[in-house]
Structure formats: C-alpha cells, structure tokens
Amino acid sequence: MYYTYTSSPVGQLLLAGSTESLQVIGFAEGKKARRAETGWERHDEPFKKTARQLNEYFSGDRREFELDLALEGTTFQVEVLDALRSIPYGETCSYSDIAATVGRPNAVRAVGNANGRNPLPIVIPCHRVIGSDGGLAGFGGGIETKRYLLDLEQRHLGLFT
C-alpha cells in the first residue's frame, strides 16, 4: 500500500491506496485517527489528483469527487457507502434514511456501524449523516471536524448553479 499526507483545514490527512485507486483517507485526530502502517511505502505521485480535488472541495470549488476508489467490506457495507455518496452536497440525512435507501429499514444500527467504518471520509460523505433528532452523531475525525465540513458545505451552497 502506498501513502502520502496532505494538508487541509481539518488537519493533515493520510491518503493511501494503490497507484490506481484510493483506499483510505485518515484524519490525524479524532477517535479514528489514522497513520501510515508498517510496511506501507511513501509515494506522493498516485495521490496528486486526490489532493487537488480535496483542496478544491475545501475552497468551495468542488461538490463531487471524481476518483477511482477501491471499496472493501461486506455487500451491505458497500451498499451503505454507495448510499452515502448519493447524499447531496450541503444536505444531511439520518441513519434511518440510509437504512431505508438500502432496503433495510430496520438495520439502523448496522448502517451506523457501516458508516463508522467508512475508509474514505469526505470523499464518501459520512459527515452528512446525522442523528434522527438532528444532532451530530459520532464522526471518526471528531465532532468539530464534522461540524466544520457541514458548515463549509452550507457556506458554499450558493456558489453553484
């Protein structure tokens, strides 16, 4: 696995994957903080496109990512990740909304677990999922980062036509 780090307004982000696809985005802080693992090789070139698109996202110039992703997990987990990608920029939904989207309305906890295992936060916008009461549920990069991402999208919503 190759990796690099890129700076962002929410701290340094770990990018990891192969020369063809992105597999991991990790936050430097939060309950799911990630660092390069033993045996991974530093290689910046494969991640230039990802870093550029992340910079465009943070500057308000990008709503959707156009990256080759390598998703791993059970069929259900991948279905949840695909459903997360359908949440429109600047909008939120609940875990029960995602459960309904994947055709398993009673699987709210399982959706929460799959959401929490998202290896590609920001690109797969798990930050757009909130509690049914409207509260900010957990986020691997920390609640402050989740709030920042949601506020960023709200600020930039009017910039797109």
C-alpha positions as CSV (number, residue, x, y, z in Angstrom):
1,M,0.0,0.0,0.0
2,Y,1.3,3.5,-0.9
3,Y,0.6,6.6,1.1
4,T,1.1,10.3,1.4
5,Y,-0.1,13.1,3.6
6,T,-1.8,16.3,2.5
7,S,-2.7,19.4,4.5
8,S,-6.3,20.5,4.9
9,P,-8.3,22.9,7.0
10,V,-9.2,20.0,9.3
11,G,-5.6,18.9,9.8
12,Q,-3.2,16.6,8.0
13,L,-5.0,13.9,6.0
14,L,-3.5,10.5,5.3
15,L,-4.1,9.3,1.8
16,A,-3.4,5.6,1.0
17,G,-4.1,3.1,-1.8
18,S,-2.5,1.7,-4.9
19,T,-1.2,3.5,-8.0
20,E,-4.7,3.1,-9.5
21,S,-7.1,3.7,-6.6
22,L,-7.7,5.4,-3.3
23,Q,-8.5,3.1,-0.4
24,V,-8.0,5.3,2.8
25,I,-8.4,8.8,4.0
26,G,-7.4,9.2,7.6
27,F,-7.7,12.0,10.0
28,A,-4.7,13.0,12.2
29,E,-7.0,13.4,15.2
30,G,-10.3,12.0,16.5
31,K,-11.4,8.6,17.6
32,K,-10.5,7.0,14.3
33,A,-7.2,8.8,13.8
34,R,-5.0,7.0,11.2
35,R,-1.3,6.9,10.5
36,A,0.6,5.1,7.8
37,E,1.0,1.4,8.8
38,T,4.1,-0.7,9.0
39,G,5.0,-1.9,5.5
40,W,3.3,0.9,3.7
41,E,5.6,2.9,1.3
42,R,5.6,6.7,1.0
43,H,4.7,7.6,-2.6
44,D,3.2,11.0,-3.3
45,E,2.5,10.8,-7.1
46,P,-0.6,8.5,-7.1
47,F,-2.4,10.9,-4.7
48,K,-1.9,14.2,-6.5
49,K,-5.3,14.1,-8.1
50,T,-6.9,13.3,-4.7
51,A,-5.0,16.1,-3.0
52,R,-6.1,18.6,-5.7
53,Q,-9.7,17.5,-5.5
54,L,-9.7,17.8,-1.7
55,N,-8.2,21.3,-2.0
56,E,-11.0,22.2,-4.5
57,Y,-13.6,20.8,-2.0
58,F,-12.2,22.8,0.9
59,S,-12.1,26.0,-1.2
60,G,-15.7,25.6,-2.3
61,D,-14.9,24.8,-5.9
62,R,-15.9,21.1,-5.8
63,R,-19.1,19.3,-4.8
64,E,-18.4,15.8,-6.0
65,F,-15.2,13.8,-6.3
66,E,-14.1,12.1,-9.5
67,L,-11.6,9.5,-8.1
68,D,-11.0,5.8,-8.6
69,L,-12.0,4.2,-5.3
70,A,-11.3,0.7,-4.0
71,L,-14.1,-0.1,-1.6
72,E,-13.8,-3.1,0.7
73,G,-16.3,-4.6,3.0
74,T,-19.4,-6.8,3.0
75,T,-22.0,-6.4,0.4
76,F,-24.1,-4.5,2.9
77,Q,-21.2,-2.2,3.9
78,V,-20.5,-1.3,0.3
79,E,-24.3,-0.6,-0.3
80,V,-24.2,1.8,2.6
81,L,-21.1,3.5,1.3
82,D,-22.8,3.8,-2.1
83,A,-25.9,5.3,-0.5
84,L,-23.7,7.8,1.4
85,R,-22.4,9.0,-2.0
86,S,-25.9,9.9,-3.1
87,I,-26.5,12.4,-0.2
88,P,-26.4,15.8,-2.0
89,Y,-23.8,18.3,-1.2
90,G,-24.9,20.6,1.7
91,E,-27.7,18.3,2.8
92,T,-28.0,15.8,5.6
93,C,-30.0,12.7,6.3
94,S,-30.4,10.3,9.2
95,Y,-29.2,6.8,9.7
96,S,-32.7,5.6,9.3
97,D,-32.9,7.4,5.9
98,I,-29.9,5.4,4.8
99,A,-31.3,2.2,6.1
100,A,-34.4,2.8,4.0
101,T,-32.3,3.7,1.0
102,V,-30.5,0.3,1.1
103,G,-33.8,-1.5,1.5
104,R,-33.2,-2.5,5.2
105,P,-35.3,0.0,7.2
106,N,-34.8,-1.9,10.5
107,A,-31.0,-2.0,10.1
108,V,-30.3,1.4,11.6
109,R,-27.6,0.2,13.9
110,A,-25.9,-1.8,11.1
111,V,-26.0,1.3,9.0
112,G,-24.3,3.2,11.8
113,N,-21.6,0.6,12.0
114,A,-21.0,0.6,8.3
115,N,-21.0,4.4,8.3
116,G,-18.5,4.4,11.1
117,R,-16.2,2.0,9.1
118,N,-16.1,4.3,6.1
119,P,-12.5,4.3,5.0
120,L,-12.9,7.3,2.7
121,P,-14.5,10.1,4.8
122,I,-15.1,13.4,3.0
123,V,-15.0,11.7,-0.5
124,I,-17.7,9.4,0.7
125,P,-19.6,12.0,2.8
126,C,-20.5,10.2,6.0
127,H,-20.3,13.6,7.7
128,R,-23.7,14.3,6.1
129,V,-25.4,11.6,8.2
130,I,-26.8,13.0,11.5
131,G,-29.0,11.6,14.3
132,S,-32.8,11.4,13.8
133,D,-33.0,14.1,16.4
134,G,-30.9,16.4,14.2
135,G,-27.8,16.1,16.5
136,L,-24.4,15.4,15.2
137,A,-23.7,11.8,15.9
138,G,-20.2,10.4,16.1
139,F,-17.6,11.0,13.5
140,G,-14.1,9.4,13.1
141,G,-12.4,12.8,12.7
142,G,-14.2,14.3,15.7
143,I,-17.5,16.2,16.1
144,E,-15.7,19.5,15.5
145,T,-14.5,18.3,12.1
146,K,-17.9,17.1,11.2
147,R,-19.4,20.5,12.1
148,Y,-16.7,22.2,10.0
149,L,-17.5,20.1,7.0
150,L,-21.2,20.6,7.2
151,D,-20.7,24.4,7.8
152,L,-18.3,24.5,4.8
153,E,-20.9,23.0,2.5
154,Q,-23.6,25.3,3.7
155,R,-21.4,28.4,3.1
156,H,-20.6,27.3,-0.4
157,L,-24.1,26.0,-1.5
158,G,-25.0,29.3,-3.1
159,L,-21.8,29.4,-5.2
160,F,-23.0,26.6,-7.5
161,T,-25.7,26.8,-10.1
